[in-house]
Amino acid sequence: MKVSLNELQSVCRKAFVGMGFTAGHADDAAAMVAWMQSYGLDGLKALSEGLECVVASETSGRPQVVYQDADLAVIDGQKMSVLSSGNLALELAFAKARVRGLAVIKIRQCRQRQLIMGYLSRLADRDMNVTAFWRHSQSPLTEQVVGFPAGS
């Protein structure tokens, strides 16, 4: 079955609002899932595999800044889905990079990390070079690296 990008975003947004996401977070999360799906990266599969984590994220606390200086921030994701905490962390990265030319943001204890790719592509759309990596702790240990040139 073929579904348009707008339909997918709309359905996902409604689902996220139903789970308790605020309107802005629901828009962002829906866009991330739809972005991954549109590029053949199985956004819906990643979402469905960790749906319990996403639902639990909205009832738990918010991410906390553990450490911050001019170039670096360490965020505690409190074992929440990146759909709940990733957009704020990357907006912080964008603000720091605009001021200093470089920013390093480390998000600890965050789940469904691969869903952050859509957020990263948004930063590239805003003329920012972006590189990110994350590790999955299951066996075998795997690491994923993604990069987006500015304007791509």
C-alpha positions in Angstrom: 0.0 0.0 0.0 1.3 3.4 -0.9 0.8 6.3 1.5 1.7 9.9 0.9 4.3 11.7 3.1 1.6 14.1 4.3 -0.8 11.3 5.2 1.9 9.5 7.1 2.9 12.6 9.0 -0.7 13.4 9.9 -1.5 9.9 11.2 1.8 9.8 13.2 1.1 13.3 14.6 -2.4 12.2 15.8 -0.9 9.1 17.4 1.7 11.1 19.2 -0.8 13.6 20.5 -2.9 10.7 21.6 0.1 9.4 23.6 0.4 12.7 25.4 3.0 14.5 23.3 2.6 18.3 23.2 1.7 19.7 19.8 5.2 20.8 18.9 6.8 17.5 20.0 4.1 15.5 18.1 4.9 17.5 15.0 8.6 16.9 15.3 8.3 13.2 16.2 5.9 12.6 13.3 8.2 14.4 10.9 11.2 12.2 12.1 9.3 8.9 11.6 8.0 10.0 8.2 11.5 11.3 7.1 13.0 7.9 7.9 10.2 6.1 6.1 10.5 8.2 3.0 14.2 7.4 2.7 13.7 3.7 3.1 15.1 3.5 6.6 12.1 1.8 8.2 10.9 4.6 10.5 7.6 2.8 11.1 9.3 -0.4 12.0 11.7 1.4 14.4 8.7 3.2 16.0 6.6 0.0 16.4 9.5 -2.0 17.9 10.0 0.6 20.6 6.4 1.8 21.0 6.3 1.0 24.7 9.4 3.2 25.2 7.8 6.1 23.4 4.6 5.8 25.4 6.5 5.6 28.7 8.6 8.6 27.7 5.7 10.9 27.8 4.8 10.0 31.4 8.4 10.2 32.7 10.5 13.3 33.5 12.1 15.5 30.9 15.7 15.3 29.8 18.2 17.0 32.1 21.4 18.9 31.2 24.2 17.2 33.2 27.0 19.4 32.0 27.3 22.4 29.7 30.0 24.8 28.6 30.4 27.0 25.5 31.0 24.1 23.1 29.8 21.0 24.9 26.6 19.8 26.5 25.8 16.4 28.1 22.2 15.5 28.3 20.7 12.8 30.4 17.9 11.3 28.3 16.5 9.4 31.3 16.0 6.3 29.2 13.4 8.0 27.1 12.9 7.7 23.4 14.9 10.2 21.3 11.5 11.3 19.9 10.8 12.9 23.4 14.2 14.4 24.0 16.1 14.7 20.7 14.6 17.8 19.3 15.5 19.9 22.3 19.1 18.6 22.5 19.7 19.3 18.8 18.2 22.8 19.0 20.8 23.4 21.8 23.5 22.0 19.5 22.3 24.4 16.7 22.4 27.4 19.0 25.9 26.6 20.3 27.2 25.9 16.8 25.9 29.2 15.5 27.7 31.1 18.2 31.0 29.1 18.3 31.1 27.4 15.0 31.2 23.9 16.6 29.1 22.1 19.1 29.3 18.7 20.7 26.1 17.3 22.3 26.2 13.9 24.1 22.9 12.4 24.9 23.2 9.6 27.5 20.6 7.0 28.3 18.5 7.6 25.3 16.5 5.0 23.3 15.6 4.6 19.7 18.7 6.6 18.7 18.3 5.9 15.0 15.2 8.0 14.9 17.3 11.1 15.4 18.4 11.1 11.8 15.4 13.2 10.7 16.4 15.9 13.3 19.9 15.8 12.0 18.7 16.4 8.4 16.8 19.4 9.6 20.0 20.9 10.9 21.7 20.3 7.6 18.7 22.1 5.9 19.6 25.1 8.1 23.1 25.3 6.6 24.9 23.3 9.3 27.3 20.4 8.7 26.2 17.5 10.9 28.0 14.3 12.0 26.6 12.0 14.6 27.3 8.5 15.9 25.8 6.2 18.4 26.4 2.7 19.7 23.9 -0.1 20.4 24.9 -2.0 23.4 23.4 -5.3 22.4 25.7 -8.1 21.2 27.4 -7.7 18.8 28.2 -4.1 19.7 27.3 -2.0 16.7 28.0 1.6 15.9 26.2 3.8 13.4 27.6 7.0 11.9 25.7 9.5 9.9 26.7 12.8 8.3 24.8 15.5 6.4 26.6 18.3 4.6 25.2 21.8 5.1 22.3 22.5 2.8 21.7 18.8 1.9 
